[in-house]
Amino acid sequence: MPSQGADPILFVLWDNRVTITSICGGNCSCGACNIEVLEGMENLNPVSDEEARVLSKIKRQGPNVRLACQCVPNGDVAIRIVPED
């Protein structure tokens, strides 16, 4: 995914009609918009305390798991959207 400026990945995906779940509408409270970052983690903003709190409560765990609503790219990023189990 090419860099899109200051919009979180979730909104870039929605703008491009890519289906990704977000129960809370991008407010960092549900964790449903979790993604796996395949490349370009260095091109994302750091994980905030709020994002870390939500990430700690979801099934999918790992160093490359982020919330699409909280990731703001400043360069190219490759992601995988994995459906919930």
PyMOL Python script that loads the backbone (N, CA, C, O; Angstrom):
from pymol import cmd

cmd.read_pdbstr("""\
ATOM      1  N   MET A   1       0.848  -1.160   0.000  1.00  0.00           N
ATOM      2  CA  MET A   1       0.000   0.000   0.000  1.00  0.00           C
ATOM      3  C   MET A   1       0.895   1.225   0.000  1.00  0.00           C
ATOM      4  O   MET A   1       1.731   1.370   0.891  1.00  0.00           O
ATOM      5  N   PRO A   2       0.743   2.101  -0.967  1.00  0.00           N
ATOM      6  CA  PRO A   2       1.546   3.318  -0.975  1.00  0.00           C
ATOM      7  C   PRO A   2       1.126   4.256   0.136  1.00  0.00           C
ATOM      8  O   PRO A   2      -0.015   4.228   0.595  1.00  0.00           O
ATOM      9  N   SER A   3       2.044   5.070   0.553  1.00  0.00           N
ATOM     10  CA  SER A   3       1.773   6.058   1.587  1.00  0.00           C
ATOM     11  C   SER A   3       0.644   6.980   1.151  1.00  0.00           C
ATOM     12  O   SER A   3       0.606   7.416   0.001  1.00  0.00           O
ATOM     13  N   GLN A   4      -0.275   7.277   2.066  1.00  0.00           N
ATOM     14  CA  GLN A   4      -1.430   8.112   1.752  1.00  0.00           C
ATOM     15  C   GLN A   4      -1.465   9.382   2.587  1.00  0.00           C
ATOM     16  O   GLN A   4      -2.506  10.037   2.634  1.00  0.00           O
ATOM     17  N   GLY A   5      -0.392   9.756   3.239  1.00  0.00           N
ATOM     18  CA  GLY A   5      -0.410  10.976   4.031  1.00  0.00           C
ATOM     19  C   GLY A   5      -0.737  10.707   5.480  1.00  0.00           C
ATOM     20  O   GLY A   5      -0.212   9.763   6.070  1.00  0.00           O
ATOM     21  N   ALA A   6      -1.600  11.527   6.066  1.00  0.00           N
ATOM     22  CA  ALA A   6      -1.854  11.473   7.499  1.00  0.00           C
ATOM     23  C   ALA A   6      -3.093  10.665   7.869  1.00  0.00           C
ATOM     24  O   ALA A   6      -3.531  10.726   9.018  1.00  0.00           O
ATOM     25  N   ASP A   7      -3.666   9.919   6.948  1.00  0.00           N
ATOM     26  CA  ASP A   7      -4.843   9.109   7.261  1.00  0.00           C
ATOM     27  C   ASP A   7      -4.418   7.740   7.785  1.00  0.00           C
ATOM     28  O   ASP A   7      -3.485   7.133   7.259  1.00  0.00           O
ATOM     29  N   PRO A   8      -5.106   7.251   8.826  1.00  0.00           N
ATOM     30  CA  PRO A   8      -4.834   5.888   9.282  1.00  0.00           C
ATOM     31  C   PRO A   8      -5.146   4.872   8.177  1.00  0.00           C
ATOM     32  O   PRO A   8      -5.991   5.119   7.316  1.00  0.00           O
ATOM     33  N   ILE A   9      -4.465   3.745   8.213  1.00  0.00           N
ATOM     34  CA  ILE A   9      -4.636   2.704   7.198  1.00  0.00           C
ATOM     35  C   ILE A   9      -6.100   2.297   7.069  1.00  0.00           C
ATOM     36  O   ILE A   9      -6.573   2.053   5.959  1.00  0.00           O
ATOM     37  N   LEU A  10      -6.826   2.220   8.183  1.00  0.00           N
ATOM     38  CA  LEU A  10      -8.235   1.818   8.134  1.00  0.00           C
ATOM     39  C   LEU A  10      -9.023   2.695   7.159  1.00  0.00           C
ATOM     40  O   LEU A  10      -9.786   2.183   6.339  1.00  0.00           O
ATOM     41  N   PHE A  11      -8.844   3.998   7.244  1.00  0.00           N
ATOM     42  CA  PHE A  11      -9.610   4.917   6.401  1.00  0.00           C
ATOM     43  C   PHE A  11      -9.134   4.886   4.950  1.00  0.00           C
ATOM     44  O   PHE A  11      -9.926   5.086   4.028  1.00  0.00           O
ATOM     45  N   VAL A  12      -7.848   4.637   4.752  1.00  0.00           N
ATOM     46  CA  VAL A  12      -7.326   4.473   3.388  1.00  0.00           C
ATOM     47  C   VAL A  12      -7.960   3.227   2.756  1.00  0.00           C
ATOM     48  O   VAL A  12      -8.355   3.251   1.591  1.00  0.00           O
ATOM     49  N   LEU A  13      -8.053   2.150   3.526  1.00  0.00           N
ATOM     50  CA  LEU A  13      -8.683   0.922   3.020  1.00  0.00           C
ATOM     51  C   LEU A  13     -10.142   1.174   2.672  1.00  0.00           C
ATOM     52  O   LEU A  13     -10.596   0.802   1.590  1.00  0.00           O
ATOM     53  N   TRP A  14     -10.867   1.793   3.566  1.00  0.00           N
ATOM     54  CA  TRP A  14     -12.285   2.089   3.302  1.00  0.00           C
ATOM     55  C   TRP A  14     -12.443   2.989   2.074  1.00  0.00           C
ATOM     56  O   TRP A  14     -13.322   2.761   1.243  1.00  0.00           O
ATOM     57  N   ASP A  15     -11.586   4.016   1.961  1.00  0.00           N
ATOM     58  CA  ASP A  15     -11.653   4.921   0.805  1.00  0.00           C
ATOM     59  C   ASP A  15     -11.446   4.175  -0.506  1.00  0.00           C
ATOM     60  O   ASP A  15     -11.968   4.571  -1.548  1.00  0.00           O
ATOM     61  N   ASN A  16     -10.672   3.082  -0.442  1.00  0.00           N
ATOM     62  CA  ASN A  16     -10.396   2.277  -1.636  1.00  0.00           C
ATOM     63  C   ASN A  16     -11.295   1.049  -1.725  1.00  0.00           C
ATOM     64  O   ASN A  16     -11.015   0.115  -2.476  1.00  0.00           O
ATOM     65  N   ARG A  17     -12.365   1.060  -0.958  1.00  0.00           N
ATOM     66  CA  ARG A  17     -13.395   0.013  -0.973  1.00  0.00           C
ATOM     67  C   ARG A  17     -12.854  -1.379  -0.635  1.00  0.00           C
ATOM     68  O   ARG A  17     -13.323  -2.386  -1.165  1.00  0.00           O
ATOM     69  N   VAL A  18     -11.862  -1.416   0.256  1.00  0.00           N
ATOM     70  CA  VAL A  18     -11.337  -2.688   0.757  1.00  0.00           C
ATOM     71  C   VAL A  18     -12.103  -3.024   2.032  1.00  0.00           C
ATOM     72  O   VAL A  18     -12.225  -2.190   2.929  1.00  0.00           O
ATOM     73  N   THR A  19     -12.610  -4.236   2.106  1.00  0.00           N
ATOM     74  CA  THR A  19     -13.401  -4.662   3.258  1.00  0.00           C
ATOM     75  C   THR A  19     -12.500  -5.005   4.438  1.00  0.00           C
ATOM     76  O   THR A  19     -11.620  -5.860   4.337  1.00  0.00           O
ATOM     77  N   ILE A  20     -12.729  -4.338   5.537  1.00  0.00           N
ATOM     78  CA  ILE A  20     -12.065  -4.642   6.806  1.00  0.00           C
ATOM     79  C   ILE A  20     -13.053  -4.269   7.908  1.00  0.00           C
ATOM     80  O   ILE A  20     -13.704  -3.226   7.847  1.00  0.00           O
ATOM     81  N   THR A  21     -13.152  -5.130   8.906  1.00  0.00           N
ATOM     82  CA  THR A  21     -14.100  -4.926   9.988  1.00  0.00           C
ATOM     83  C   THR A  21     -13.591  -3.893  10.984  1.00  0.00           C
ATOM     84  O   THR A  21     -12.408  -3.863  11.324  1.00  0.00           O
ATOM     85  N   SER A  22     -14.500  -3.055  11.438  1.00  0.00           N
ATOM     86  CA  SER A  22     -14.237  -2.148  12.546  1.00  0.00           C
ATOM     87  C   SER A  22     -15.558  -1.870  13.231  1.00  0.00           C
ATOM     88  O   SER A  22     -16.361  -1.072  12.748  1.00  0.00           O
ATOM     89  N   ILE A  23     -15.781  -2.521  14.344  1.00  0.00           N
ATOM     90  CA  ILE A  23     -17.033  -2.383  15.082  1.00  0.00           C
ATOM     91  C   ILE A  23     -17.154  -0.991  15.691  1.00  0.00           C
ATOM     92  O   ILE A  23     -18.251  -0.437  15.765  1.00  0.00           O
ATOM     93  N   CYS A  24     -16.031  -0.423  16.126  1.00  0.00           N
ATOM     94  CA  CYS A  24     -16.050   0.878  16.803  1.00  0.00           C
ATOM     95  C   CYS A  24     -15.917   2.051  15.845  1.00  0.00           C
ATOM     96  O   CYS A  24     -15.933   3.202  16.282  1.00  0.00           O
ATOM     97  N   GLY A  25     -15.784   1.787  14.544  1.00  0.00           N
ATOM     98  CA  GLY A  25     -15.677   2.878  13.575  1.00  0.00           C
ATOM     99  C   GLY A  25     -14.333   3.574  13.563  1.00  0.00           C
ATOM    100  O   GLY A  25     -14.225   4.720  13.127  1.00  0.00           O
ATOM    101  N   GLY A  26     -13.311   2.890  14.037  1.00  0.00           N
ATOM    102  CA  GLY A  26     -11.964   3.470  14.007  1.00  0.00           C
ATOM    103  C   GLY A  26     -11.595   4.255  15.242  1.00  0.00           C
ATOM    104  O   GLY A  26     -10.744   5.143  15.183  1.00  0.00           O
ATOM    105  N   ASN A  27     -12.230   3.937  16.373  1.00  0.00           N
ATOM    106  CA  ASN A  27     -11.985   4.677  17.614  1.00  0.00           C
ATOM    107  C   ASN A  27     -11.073   3.950  18.601  1.00  0.00           C
ATOM    108  O   ASN A  27     -11.031   4.304  19.780  1.00  0.00           O
ATOM    109  N   CYS A  28     -10.349   2.946  18.134  1.00  0.00           N
ATOM    110  CA  CYS A  28      -9.373   2.218  18.959  1.00  0.00           C
ATOM    111  C   CYS A  28     -10.001   1.615  20.208  1.00  0.00           C
ATOM    112  O   CYS A  28      -9.461   1.742  21.307  1.00  0.00           O
ATOM    113  N   SER A  29     -11.150   0.956  20.032  1.00  0.00           N
ATOM    114  CA  SER A  29     -11.738   0.324  21.209  1.00  0.00           C
ATOM    115  C   SER A  29     -12.142  -1.130  20.997  1.00  0.00           C
ATOM    116  O   SER A  29     -12.314  -1.858  21.975  1.00  0.00           O
ATOM    117  N   CYS A  30     -12.302  -1.582  19.735  1.00  0.00           N
ATOM    118  CA  CYS A  30     -12.793  -2.949  19.526  1.00  0.00           C
ATOM    119  C   CYS A  30     -11.693  -3.947  19.142  1.00  0.00           C
ATOM    120  O   CYS A  30     -11.796  -5.125  19.481  1.00  0.00           O
ATOM    121  N   GLY A  31     -10.666  -3.507  18.457  1.00  0.00           N
ATOM    122  CA  GLY A  31      -9.590  -4.403  18.030  1.00  0.00           C
ATOM    123  C   GLY A  31      -9.896  -5.198  16.780  1.00  0.00           C
ATOM    124  O   GLY A  31      -9.051  -5.968  16.324  1.00  0.00           O
ATOM    125  N   ALA A  32     -11.085  -5.034  16.210  1.00  0.00           N
ATOM    126  CA  ALA A  32     -11.484  -5.826  15.045  1.00  0.00           C
ATOM    127  C   ALA A  32     -10.695  -5.486  13.785  1.00  0.00           C
ATOM    128  O   ALA A  32     -10.625  -6.307  12.871  1.00  0.00           O
ATOM    129  N   CYS A  33     -10.106  -4.312  13.715  1.00  0.00           N
ATOM    130  CA  CYS A  33      -9.377  -3.898  12.508  1.00  0.00           C
ATOM    131  C   CYS A  33      -7.908  -4.290  12.555  1.00  0.00           C
ATOM    132  O   CYS A  33      -7.075  -3.668  11.896  1.00  0.00           O
ATOM    133  N   ASN A  34      -7.586  -5.326  13.337  1.00  0.00           N
ATOM    134  CA  ASN A  34      -6.179  -5.721  13.437  1.00  0.00           C
ATOM    135  C   ASN A  34      -5.673  -6.244  12.094  1.00  0.00           C
ATOM    136  O   ASN A  34      -6.385  -6.929  11.360  1.00  0.00           O
ATOM    137  N   ILE A  35      -4.446  -5.905  11.805  1.00  0.00           N
ATOM    138  CA  ILE A  35      -3.779  -6.282  10.558  1.00  0.00           C
ATOM    139  C   ILE A  35      -2.405  -6.837  10.891  1.00  0.00           C
ATOM    140  O   ILE A  35      -1.875  -6.614  11.980  1.00  0.00           O
ATOM    141  N   GLU A  36      -1.839  -7.560   9.940  1.00  0.00           N
ATOM    142  CA  GLU A  36      -0.456  -8.009  10.060  1.00  0.00           C
ATOM    143  C   GLU A  36       0.381  -7.145   9.130  1.00  0.00           C
ATOM    144  O   GLU A  36       0.086  -7.047   7.938  1.00  0.00           O
ATOM    145  N   VAL A  37       1.409  -6.526   9.660  1.00  0.00           N
ATOM    146  CA  VAL A  37       2.304  -5.702   8.860  1.00  0.00           C
ATOM    147  C   VAL A  37       3.400  -6.614   8.313  1.00  0.00           C
ATOM    148  O   VAL A  37       4.200  -7.166   9.068  1.00  0.00           O
ATOM    149  N   LEU A  38       3.425  -6.762   6.982  1.00  0.00           N
ATOM    150  CA  LEU A  38       4.388  -7.644   6.328  1.00  0.00           C
ATOM    151  C   LEU A  38       5.698  -6.936   6.031  1.00  0.00           C
ATOM    152  O   LEU A  38       6.773  -7.523   6.150  1.00  0.00           O
ATOM    153  N   GLU A  39       5.602  -5.678   5.646  1.00  0.00           N
ATOM    154  CA  GLU A  39       6.788  -4.867   5.332  1.00  0.00           C
ATOM    155  C   GLU A  39       6.488  -3.421   5.681  1.00  0.00           C
ATOM    156  O   GLU A  39       5.343  -2.976   5.596  1.00  0.00           O
ATOM    157  N   GLY A  40       7.513  -2.696   6.071  1.00  0.00           N
ATOM    158  CA  GLY A  40       7.383  -1.265   6.284  1.00  0.00           C
ATOM    159  C   GLY A  40       6.979  -0.845   7.680  1.00  0.00           C
ATOM    160  O   GLY A  40       6.488   0.268   7.871  1.00  0.00           O
ATOM    161  N   MET A  41       7.175  -1.716   8.667  1.00  0.00           N
ATOM    162  CA  MET A  41       6.838  -1.343  10.044  1.00  0.00           C
ATOM    163  C   MET A  41       7.532  -0.034  10.443  1.00  0.00           C
ATOM    164  O   MET A  41       6.996   0.752  11.223  1.00  0.00           O
ATOM    165  N   GLU A  42       8.721   0.183   9.900  1.00  0.00           N
ATOM    166  CA  GLU A  42       9.455   1.410  10.216  1.00  0.00           C
ATOM    167  C   GLU A  42       8.782   2.654   9.641  1.00  0.00           C
ATOM    168  O   GLU A  42       9.121   3.775  10.020  1.00  0.00           O
ATOM    169  N   ASN A  43       7.840   2.461   8.740  1.00  0.00           N
ATOM    170  CA  ASN A  43       7.120   3.580   8.132  1.00  0.00           C
ATOM    171  C   ASN A  43       5.793   3.874   8.821  1.00  0.00           C
ATOM    172  O   ASN A  43       4.969   4.621   8.294  1.00  0.00           O
ATOM    173  N   LEU A  44       5.584   3.287  10.001  1.00  0.00           N
ATOM    174  CA  LEU A  44       4.375   3.526  10.774  1.00  0.00           C
ATOM    175  C   LEU A  44       4.703   4.256  12.065  1.00  0.00           C
ATOM    176  O   LEU A  44       5.806   4.143  12.600  1.00  0.00           O
ATOM    177  N   ASN A  45       3.734   5.000  12.550  1.00  0.00           N
ATOM    178  CA  ASN A  45       3.887   5.644  13.848  1.00  0.00           C
ATOM    179  C   ASN A  45       4.026   4.571  14.932  1.00  0.00           C
ATOM    180  O   ASN A  45       3.566   3.443  14.751  1.00  0.00           O
ATOM    181  N   PRO A  46       4.654   4.915  16.048  1.00  0.00           N
ATOM    182  CA  PRO A  46       4.800   3.937  17.136  1.00  0.00           C
ATOM    183  C   PRO A  46       3.442   3.552  17.732  1.00  0.00           C
ATOM    184  O   PRO A  46       2.466   4.292  17.607  1.00  0.00           O
ATOM    185  N   VAL A  47       3.397   2.391  18.376  1.00  0.00           N
ATOM    186  CA  VAL A  47       2.193   1.934  19.067  1.00  0.00           C
ATOM    187  C   VAL A  47       1.963   2.832  20.282  1.00  0.00           C
ATOM    188  O   VAL A  47       2.858   3.019  21.106  1.00  0.00           O
ATOM    189  N   SER A  48       0.762   3.379  20.382  1.00  0.00           N
ATOM    190  CA  SER A  48       0.415   4.213  21.538  1.00  0.00           C
ATOM    191  C   SER A  48       0.014   3.326  22.708  1.00  0.00           C
ATOM    192  O   SER A  48      -0.222   2.131  22.528  1.00  0.00           O
ATOM    193  N   ASP A  49      -0.064   3.898  23.905  1.00  0.00           N
ATOM    194  CA  ASP A  49      -0.511   3.145  25.077  1.00  0.00           C
ATOM    195  C   ASP A  49      -1.930   2.618  24.867  1.00  0.00           C
ATOM    196  O   ASP A  49      -2.242   1.492  25.254  1.00  0.00           O
ATOM    197  N   GLU A  50      -2.789   3.437  24.253  1.00  0.00           N
ATOM    198  CA  GLU A  50      -4.173   3.032  24.003  1.00  0.00           C
ATOM    199  C   GLU A  50      -4.236   1.849  23.035  1.00  0.00           C
ATOM    200  O   GLU A  50      -4.983   0.897  23.259  1.00  0.00           O
ATOM    201  N   GLU A  51      -3.443   1.916  21.951  1.00  0.00           N
ATOM    202  CA  GLU A  51      -3.414   0.800  20.996  1.00  0.00           C
ATOM    203  C   GLU A  51      -2.866  -0.455  21.667  1.00  0.00           C
ATOM    204  O   GLU A  51      -3.406  -1.542  21.462  1.00  0.00           O
ATOM    205  N   ALA A  52      -1.811  -0.329  22.460  1.00  0.00           N
ATOM    206  CA  ALA A  52      -1.221  -1.480  23.155  1.00  0.00           C
ATOM    207  C   ALA A  52      -2.239  -2.131  24.085  1.00  0.00           C
ATOM    208  O   ALA A  52      -2.274  -3.356  24.204  1.00  0.00           O
ATOM    209  N   ARG A  53      -3.066  -1.323  24.744  1.00  0.00           N
ATOM    210  CA  ARG A  53      -4.097  -1.849  25.646  1.00  0.00           C
ATOM    211  C   ARG A  53      -5.106  -2.690  24.872  1.00  0.00           C
ATOM    212  O   ARG A  53      -5.472  -3.780  25.311  1.00  0.00           O
ATOM    213  N   VAL A  54      -5.560  -2.189  23.717  1.00  0.00           N
ATOM    214  CA  VAL A  54      -6.527  -2.936  22.907  1.00  0.00           C
ATOM    215  C   VAL A  54      -5.871  -4.185  22.320  1.00  0.00           C
ATOM    216  O   VAL A  54      -6.475  -5.257  22.325  1.00  0.00           O
ATOM    217  N   LEU A  55      -4.652  -4.061  21.818  1.00  0.00           N
ATOM    218  CA  LEU A  55      -3.953  -5.215  21.245  1.00  0.00           C
ATOM    219  C   LEU A  55      -3.778  -6.332  22.264  1.00  0.00           C
ATOM    220  O   LEU A  55      -3.826  -7.509  21.907  1.00  0.00           O
ATOM    221  N   SER A  56      -3.576  -5.977  23.522  1.00  0.00           N
ATOM    222  CA  SER A  56      -3.357  -6.994  24.557  1.00  0.00           C
ATOM    223  C   SER A  56      -4.610  -7.824  24.829  1.00  0.00           C
ATOM    224  O   SER A  56      -4.528  -8.881  25.454  1.00  0.00           O
ATOM    225  N   LYS A  57      -5.769  -7.351  24.366  1.00  0.00           N
ATOM    226  CA  LYS A  57      -7.037  -8.027  24.649  1.00  0.00           C
ATOM    227  C   LYS A  57      -7.578  -8.844  23.478  1.00  0.00           C
ATOM    228  O   LYS A  57      -8.611  -9.497  23.621  1.00  0.00           O
ATOM    229  N   ILE A  58      -6.910  -8.826  22.326  1.00  0.00           N
ATOM    230  CA  ILE A  58      -7.425  -9.558  21.170  1.00  0.00           C
ATOM    231  C   ILE A  58      -6.713 -10.900  21.031  1.00  0.00           C
ATOM    232  O   ILE A  58      -5.639 -11.107  21.596  1.00  0.00           O
ATOM    233  N   LYS A  59      -7.330 -11.816  20.266  1.00  0.00           N
ATOM    234  CA  LYS A  59      -6.760 -13.150  20.057  1.00  0.00           C
ATOM    235  C   LYS A  59      -5.435 -13.098  19.318  1.00  0.00           C
ATOM    236  O   LYS A  59      -4.456 -13.714  19.741  1.00  0.00           O
ATOM    237  N   ARG A  60      -5.404 -12.370  18.226  1.00  0.00           N
ATOM    238  CA  ARG A  60      -4.213 -12.340  17.371  1.00  0.00           C
ATOM    239  C   ARG A  60      -3.119 -11.539  18.077  1.00  0.00           C
ATOM    240  O   ARG A  60      -3.328 -10.385  18.451  1.00  0.00           O
ATOM    241  N   GLN A  61      -1.980 -12.146  18.250  1.00  0.00           N
ATOM    242  CA  GLN A  61      -0.869 -11.501  18.942  1.00  0.00           C
ATOM    243  C   GLN A  61       0.387 -11.593  18.084  1.00  0.00           C
ATOM    244  O   GLN A  61       0.469 -12.443  17.197  1.00  0.00           O
ATOM    245  N   GLY A  62       1.345 -10.747  18.334  1.00  0.00           N
ATOM    246  CA  GLY A  62       2.627 -10.804  17.649  1.00  0.00           C
ATOM    247  C   GLY A  62       3.180  -9.416  17.409  1.00  0.00           C
ATOM    248  O   GLY A  62       2.449  -8.427  17.452  1.00  0.00           O
ATOM    249  N   PRO A  63       4.468  -9.351  17.157  1.00  0.00           N
ATOM    250  CA  PRO A  63       5.122  -8.050  16.988  1.00  0.00           C
ATOM    251  C   PRO A  63       4.691  -7.304  15.730  1.00  0.00           C
ATOM    252  O   PRO A  63       4.885  -6.092  15.636  1.00  0.00           O
ATOM    253  N   ASN A  64       4.112  -8.004  14.769  1.00  0.00           N
ATOM    254  CA  ASN A  64       3.709  -7.361  13.517  1.00  0.00           C
ATOM    255  C   ASN A  64       2.208  -7.102  13.446  1.00  0.00           C
ATOM    256  O   ASN A  64       1.690  -6.729  12.393  1.00  0.00           O
ATOM    257  N   VAL A  65       1.511  -7.299  14.562  1.00  0.00           N
ATOM    258  CA  VAL A  65       0.068  -7.048  14.597  1.00  0.00           C
ATOM    259  C   VAL A  65      -0.164  -5.631  15.086  1.00  0.00           C
ATOM    260  O   VAL A  65       0.349  -5.214  16.125  1.00  0.00           O
ATOM    261  N   ARG A  66      -0.950  -4.903  14.308  1.00  0.00           N
ATOM    262  CA  ARG A  66      -1.307  -3.519  14.643  1.00  0.00           C
ATOM    263  C   ARG A  66      -2.790  -3.314  14.378  1.00  0.00           C
ATOM    264  O   ARG A  66      -3.431  -4.145  13.735  1.00  0.00           O
ATOM    265  N   LEU A  67      -3.327  -2.224  14.866  1.00  0.00           N
ATOM    266  CA  LEU A  67      -4.699  -1.831  14.559  1.00  0.00           C
ATOM    267  C   LEU A  67      -4.663  -0.866  13.389  1.00  0.00           C
ATOM    268  O   LEU A  67      -3.961   0.145  13.423  1.00  0.00           O
ATOM    269  N   ALA A  68      -5.427  -1.187  12.351  1.00  0.00           N
ATOM    270  CA  ALA A  68      -5.429  -0.346  11.150  1.00  0.00           C
ATOM    271  C   ALA A  68      -5.905   1.064  11.459  1.00  0.00           C
ATOM    272  O   ALA A  68      -5.503   2.012  10.784  1.00  0.00           O
ATOM    273  N   CYS A  69      -6.753   1.216  12.467  1.00  0.00           N
ATOM    274  CA  CYS A  69      -7.262   2.548  12.811  1.00  0.00           C
ATOM    275  C   CYS A  69      -6.206   3.419  13.476  1.00  0.00           C
ATOM    276  O   CYS A  69      -6.383   4.632  13.587  1.00  0.00           O
ATOM    277  N   GLN A  70      -5.116   2.814  13.917  1.00  0.00           N
ATOM    278  CA  GLN A  70      -4.080   3.566  14.629  1.00  0.00           C
ATOM    279  C   GLN A  70      -2.786   3.717  13.837  1.00  0.00           C
ATOM    280  O   GLN A  70      -1.910   4.488  14.231  1.00  0.00           O
ATOM    281  N   CYS A  71      -2.652   2.997  12.729  1.00  0.00           N
ATOM    282  CA  CYS A  71      -1.429   3.028  11.920  1.00  0.00           C
ATOM    283  C   CYS A  71      -1.502   4.153  10.894  1.00  0.00           C
ATOM    284  O   CYS A  71      -2.345   4.139   9.996  1.00  0.00           O
ATOM    285  N   VAL A  72      -0.622   5.109  11.038  1.00  0.00           N
ATOM    286  CA  VAL A  72      -0.530   6.194  10.059  1.00  0.00           C
ATOM    287  C   VAL A  72       0.799   6.027   9.318  1.00  0.00           C
ATOM    288  O   VAL A  72       1.865   6.217   9.904  1.00  0.00           O
ATOM    289  N   PRO A  73       0.736   5.673   8.031  1.00  0.00           N
ATOM    290  CA  PRO A  73       1.977   5.447   7.282  1.00  0.00           C
ATOM    291  C   PRO A  73       2.651   6.750   6.873  1.00  0.00           C
ATOM    292  O   PRO A  73       1.993   7.743   6.563  1.00  0.00           O
ATOM    293  N   ASN A  74       3.985   6.721   6.882  1.00  0.00           N
ATOM    294  CA  ASN A  74       4.756   7.844   6.337  1.00  0.00           C
ATOM    295  C   ASN A  74       5.686   7.344   5.240  1.00  0.00           C
ATOM    296  O   ASN A  74       6.690   7.981   4.922  1.00  0.00           O
ATOM    297  N   GLY A  75       5.341   6.206   4.671  1.00  0.00           N
ATOM    298  CA  GLY A  75       6.082   5.559   3.593  1.00  0.00           C
ATOM    299  C   GLY A  75       5.318   4.308   3.195  1.00  0.00           C
ATOM    300  O   GLY A  75       4.199   4.086   3.659  1.00  0.00           O
ATOM    301  N   ASP A  76       5.910   3.496   2.345  1.00  0.00           N
ATOM    302  CA  ASP A  76       5.227   2.295   1.866  1.00  0.00           C
ATOM    303  C   ASP A  76       5.121   1.232   2.956  1.00  0.00           C
ATOM    304  O   ASP A  76       6.046   1.026   3.742  1.00  0.00           O
ATOM    305  N   VAL A  77       3.969   0.566   2.979  1.00  0.00           N
ATOM    306  CA  VAL A  77       3.681  -0.471   3.960  1.00  0.00           C
ATOM    307  C   VAL A  77       2.934  -1.592   3.241  1.00  0.00           C
ATOM    308  O   VAL A  77       2.036  -1.329   2.442  1.00  0.00           O
ATOM    309  N   ALA A  78       3.307  -2.843   3.526  1.00  0.00           N
ATOM    310  CA  ALA A  78       2.573  -4.003   3.019  1.00  0.00           C
ATOM    311  C   ALA A  78       1.881  -4.652   4.202  1.00  0.00           C
ATOM    312  O   ALA A  78       2.503  -4.905   5.234  1.00  0.00           O
ATOM    313  N   ILE A  79       0.580  -4.922   4.048  1.00  0.00           N
ATOM    314  CA  ILE A  79      -0.185  -5.502   5.149  1.00  0.00           C
ATOM    315  C   ILE A  79      -0.964  -6.717   4.674  1.00  0.00           C
ATOM    316  O   ILE A  79      -1.140  -6.939   3.476  1.00  0.00           O
ATOM    317  N   ARG A  80      -1.425  -7.498   5.647  1.00  0.00           N
ATOM    318  CA  ARG A  80      -2.351  -8.613   5.369  1.00  0.00           C
ATOM    319  C   ARG A  80      -3.541  -8.419   6.310  1.00  0.00           C
ATOM    320  O   ARG A  80      -3.389  -8.208   7.513  1.00  0.00           O
ATOM    321  N   ILE A  81      -4.727  -8.498   5.712  1.00  0.00           N
ATOM    322  CA  ILE A  81      -5.951  -8.451   6.506  1.00  0.00           C
ATOM    323  C   ILE A  81      -6.362  -9.899   6.721  1.00  0.00           C
ATOM    324  O   ILE A  81      -6.664 -10.618   5.768  1.00  0.00           O
ATOM    325  N   VAL A  82      -6.371 -10.316   7.968  1.00  0.00           N
ATOM    326  CA  VAL A  82      -6.702 -11.695   8.290  1.00  0.00           C
ATOM    327  C   VAL A  82      -8.082 -11.705   8.934  1.00  0.00           C
ATOM    328  O   VAL A  82      -8.290 -11.061   9.963  1.00  0.00           O
ATOM    329  N   PRO A  83      -9.031 -12.433   8.336  1.00  0.00           N
ATOM    330  CA  PRO A  83     -10.365 -12.483   8.942  1.00  0.00           C
ATOM    331  C   PRO A  83     -10.320 -13.053  10.347  1.00  0.00           C
ATOM    332  O   PRO A  83      -9.483 -13.899  10.659  1.00  0.00           O
ATOM    333  N   GLU A  84     -11.230 -12.582  11.196  1.00  0.00           N
ATOM    334  CA  GLU A  84     -11.329 -13.090  12.560  1.00  0.00           C
ATOM    335  C   GLU A  84     -11.699 -14.559  12.538  1.00  0.00           C
ATOM    336  O   GLU A  84     -12.441 -15.004  11.662  1.00  0.00           O
ATOM    337  N   ASP A  85     -11.185 -15.314  13.496  1.00  0.00           N
ATOM    338  CA  ASP A  85     -11.509 -16.740  13.636  1.00  0.00           C
ATOM    339  C   ASP A  85     -12.921 -16.925  14.134  1.00  0.00           C
ATOM    340  O   ASP A  85     -13.370 -18.057  14.312  1.00  0.00           O
TER     341      ASP A  85
END
""", "prot")
cmd.dss("prot")
cmd.show_as("cartoon", "prot")
cmd.util.cbc("prot")
cmd.orient("prot")
